[in-house]
């Protein structure tokens, strides 16, 4: 039997390759992860904050109505009605 070509890749140490991969993983782990929040996500967070404030205001108004301490400003309502027209 005559062999004309030997594969140089098969002559490499098969145990060295996994070791190289592990070293690559260690160097990649040393880099820090970063988190970037898109402007759309930031806007969504602001909307949630505004919603919480709105719920607090509604709870205050409900309490005032139940206690009978809620006062309606008639001039302010009239101005808003005229602005719409």
PyMOL commands that set and color helices and strands:
alter all, ss='L'
color gray80, all
select helices_A, chain A and resi 14-29+39-67+74-84
alter helices_A, ss='H'
color red, helices_A
deselect
rebuild
show_as cartoon
